[in-house]
Amino acid sequence: MHAINPKQLDRLRDRFSIAGAKDDRRDAYVSADGLRTDRHLFRRLQIADPRLIELRAWSRLAEELQEERVRLSNRLHQQLWRYYPQMLKLTDDLTATWLLELWLKAPTPAKAARLRVSAVERLLKQHRIRRVNAEVILRTLRQPAIKVPDGVAAAAGIHIHSLIVRLQVVSRELNDAKRKLDELCTAIGETGAASEERAKHRDVAILRSLPGIGRINLATLLSEASGPLSRRDYQALRTLSGVAPVTKRRGKSHVVVMRYASHVRLRNTVYHWARVATQHDHESRTRYAALRRRGHSHGRAIRGVADRLLAVACVLLQRQTLFDPHFRQATAS
């Protein structure tokens, strides 16, 4: 069984008729004849490993839960800004469990004034928070409150309480999804008896060794790009993930633009993969800086870093070798 992009099939239809008529029998004939003459345009469908199908479902669920948590966090920020901006100064992560419990203890500036230091210390100790102490928290919460009409604090509190309940559910589900992703990646990475199973085990270990990959990015790559990864197809990977640019050349005009016809989840995955890699990998950071000095935008520079990472991943998979951050220094010496 083979698959082809509908736009490509539409172009193949013009070989037989330019009238624009559409007929199921003609489409079947065009598909069959195209497969005979232009097999390289078609992609053979393969039955995926059941574990990869399950991994894909969990990775997509984790992404949805992350997006939902961001939405709830933004709404929480808006409600706190209405009457209680002091709470926003404590941390940038409004979804932190300790912050939500702190609001439940002191939902208004008036109650924060009566909050005891010992209660805050117990809360921080329970959640192992050390970057801020109880005195700083109480001093921040007891700053002069903004003046709001009567009833605003109560109305905002109703919304915030509902948001906290939903955030707790989403955070719990997200933690479960991340734990399941770890379990599935480990299960796929365990050595099996067959040679194919051993290859999958080695592939997971190699991809996990790459800088900036992360748990969710690894799961997305394994589940959404299992075919190109198993073939070590660098060109297919960079095209699917939107890293490969689109060149438009006509006469003296020569324009290179971003590729939008790509797998959205893979595009987001390689973007975050490259973004994190620039923070932890020297070569990725150097490449990003060089592209920025040449006048490229942030997005274009990140795509350049992602392109290199995909090329490195394919080479490592072909050689069945783990990533070595000191490889360049070792070969130079």
Solvent accessible surface area in square Angstrom, and as a share of the most:
residue,aa,sasa,rsa
1,M,170,0.76
2,H,48,0.21
3,A,29,0.23
4,I,37,0.19
5,N,78,0.40
6,P,107,0.67
7,K,146,0.62
8,Q,66,0.29
9,L,33,0.17
10,D,57,0.29
11,R,146,0.53
12,L,10,0.05
13,R,33,0.12
14,D,76,0.39
15,R,134,0.49
16,F,83,0.35
17,S,25,0.16
18,I,158,0.80
19,A,89,0.69
20,G,71,0.68
21,A,53,0.41
22,K,139,0.59
23,D,52,0.27
24,D,114,0.59
25,R,197,0.72
26,R,82,0.30
27,D,19,0.10
28,A,65,0.50
29,Y,128,0.49
30,V,1,0.01
31,S,36,0.23
32,A,64,0.50
33,D,20,0.11
34,G,2,0.02
35,L,45,0.23
36,R,170,0.62
37,T,67,0.39
38,D,19,0.10
39,R,132,0.48
40,H,149,0.66
41,L,56,0.28
42,F,25,0.10
43,R,141,0.52
44,R,139,0.51
45,L,76,0.38
46,Q,125,0.56
47,I,175,0.89
48,A,31,0.24
49,D,25,0.13
50,P,104,0.65
51,R,67,0.24
52,L,18,0.09
53,I,89,0.45
54,E,71,0.32
55,L,0,0.00
56,R,57,0.21
57,A,61,0.47
58,W,69,0.24
59,S,0,0.00
60,R,101,0.37
61,L,68,0.34
62,A,0,0.00
63,E,42,0.19
64,E,104,0.47
65,L,23,0.12
66,Q,60,0.27
67,E,83,0.37
68,E,56,0.25
69,R,64,0.23
70,V,87,0.50
71,R,126,0.46
72,L,2,0.01
73,S,21,0.13
74,N,93,0.48
75,R,121,0.44
76,L,4,0.02
77,H,85,0.38
78,Q,99,0.44
79,Q,22,0.10
80,L,3,0.02
81,W,160,0.56
82,R,82,0.30
83,Y,6,0.02
84,Y,0,0.00
85,P,21,0.13
86,Q,5,0.02
87,M,1,0.00
88,L,26,0.13
89,K,130,0.55
90,L,23,0.11
91,T,19,0.11
92,D,150,0.78
93,D,71,0.37
94,L,10,0.05
95,T,19,0.11
96,A,15,0.12
97,T,71,0.42
98,W,6,0.02
99,L,4,0.02
100,L,7,0.03
101,E,45,0.20
102,L,0,0.00
103,W,15,0.05
104,L,77,0.39
105,K,95,0.40
106,A,0,0.00
107,P,26,0.17
108,T,32,0.19
109,P,28,0.17
110,A,63,0.49
111,K,92,0.39
112,A,0,0.00
113,A,62,0.48
114,R,169,0.62
115,L,21,0.10
116,R,184,0.67
117,V,60,0.34
118,S,52,0.34
119,A,16,0.13
120,V,0,0.00
121,E,84,0.38
122,R,155,0.56
123,L,4,0.02
124,L,10,0.05
125,K,169,0.72
126,Q,129,0.57
127,H,48,0.21
128,R,203,0.74
129,I,26,0.13
130,R,221,0.81
131,R,171,0.62
132,V,25,0.14
133,N,77,0.40
134,A,3,0.02
135,E,88,0.39
136,V,53,0.31
137,I,0,0.00
138,L,5,0.03
139,R,152,0.55
140,T,16,0.09
141,L,0,0.00
142,R,111,0.40
143,Q,66,0.29
144,P,131,0.82
145,A,53,0.41
146,I,78,0.40
147,K,203,0.86
148,V,52,0.30
149,P,98,0.62
150,D,148,0.77
151,G,50,0.48
152,V,29,0.17
153,A,30,0.23
154,A,70,0.54
155,A,40,0.31
156,A,0,0.00
157,G,16,0.16
158,I,128,0.65
159,H,91,0.40
160,I,0,0.00
161,H,98,0.44
162,S,47,0.30
163,L,4,0.02
164,I,3,0.02
165,V,72,0.41
166,R,94,0.34
167,L,0,0.00
168,Q,72,0.32
169,V,64,0.37
170,V,15,0.09
171,S,24,0.15
172,R,132,0.48
173,E,75,0.34
174,L,0,0.00
175,N,82,0.42
176,D,50,0.26
177,A,0,0.00
178,K,44,0.19
179,R,130,0.47
180,K,60,0.25
181,L,0,0.00
182,D,56,0.29
183,E,89,0.40
184,L,14,0.07
185,C,2,0.01
186,T,70,0.41
187,A,35,0.27
188,I,4,0.02
189,G,11,0.10
190,E,106,0.47
191,T,84,0.49
192,G,24,0.23
193,A,101,0.78
194,A,55,0.43
195,S,79,0.51
196,E,115,0.52
197,E,48,0.21
198,R,116,0.42
199,A,42,0.33
200,K,47,0.20
201,H,61,0.27
202,R,82,0.30
203,D,20,0.10
204,V,3,0.02
205,A,33,0.26
206,I,0,0.00
207,L,1,0.01
208,R,114,0.42
209,S,40,0.26
210,L,5,0.02
211,P,22,0.14
212,G,18,0.17
213,I,9,0.05
214,G,44,0.42
215,R,98,0.36
216,I,33,0.17
217,N,22,0.11
218,L,5,0.03
219,A,0,0.00
220,T,3,0.02
221,L,3,0.02
222,L,14,0.07
223,S,1,0.01
224,E,25,0.11
225,A,1,0.00
226,S,33,0.22
227,G,21,0.20
228,P,12,0.08
229,L,11,0.06
230,S,70,0.45
231,R,118,0.43
232,R,45,0.16
233,D,46,0.24
234,Y,59,0.22
235,Q,106,0.47
236,A,24,0.19
237,L,3,0.01
238,R,43,0.16
239,T,51,0.30
240,L,67,0.33
241,S,2,0.02
242,G,2,0.02
243,V,10,0.06
244,A,7,0.05
245,P,59,0.37
246,V,46,0.26
247,T,76,0.44
248,K,122,0.52
249,R,168,0.61
250,R,207,0.75
251,G,77,0.74
252,K,211,0.89
253,S,59,0.38
254,H,103,0.46
255,V,72,0.41
256,V,81,0.47
257,V,57,0.33
258,M,52,0.23
259,R,55,0.20
260,Y,160,0.61
261,A,89,0.69
262,S,25,0.16
263,H,53,0.24
264,V,83,0.48
265,R,35,0.13
266,L,2,0.01
267,R,54,0.20
268,N,63,0.32
269,T,10,0.06
270,V,4,0.03
271,Y,73,0.28
272,H,79,0.35
273,W,1,0.00
274,A,0,0.00
275,R,82,0.30
276,V,39,0.23
277,A,0,0.00
278,T,17,0.10
279,Q,107,0.47
280,H,133,0.59
281,D,10,0.05
282,H,110,0.49
283,E,47,0.21
284,S,0,0.00
285,R,107,0.39
286,T,63,0.37
287,R,97,0.35
288,Y,49,0.19
289,A,38,0.29
290,A,35,0.27
291,L,10,0.05
292,R,107,0.39
293,R,180,0.66
294,R,174,0.63
295,G,65,0.63
296,H,53,0.24
297,S,67,0.43
298,H,74,0.33
299,G,22,0.21
300,R,83,0.30
301,A,0,0.00
302,I,2,0.01
303,R,54,0.20
304,G,4,0.04
305,V,0,0.00
306,A,1,0.01
307,D,23,0.12
308,R,48,0.17
309,L,1,0.00
310,L,3,0.01
311,A,32,0.25
312,V,34,0.20
313,A,1,0.01
314,C,4,0.02
315,V,61,0.35
316,L,22,0.11
317,L,2,0.01
318,Q,115,0.51
319,R,169,0.62
320,Q,65,0.29
321,T,64,0.37
322,L,78,0.39
323,F,34,0.14
324,D,68,0.35
325,P,78,0.49
326,H,120,0.54
327,F,117,0.49
328,R,148,0.54
329,Q,107,0.47
330,A,65,0.51
331,T,87,0.51
332,A,90,0.70
333,S,128,0.83
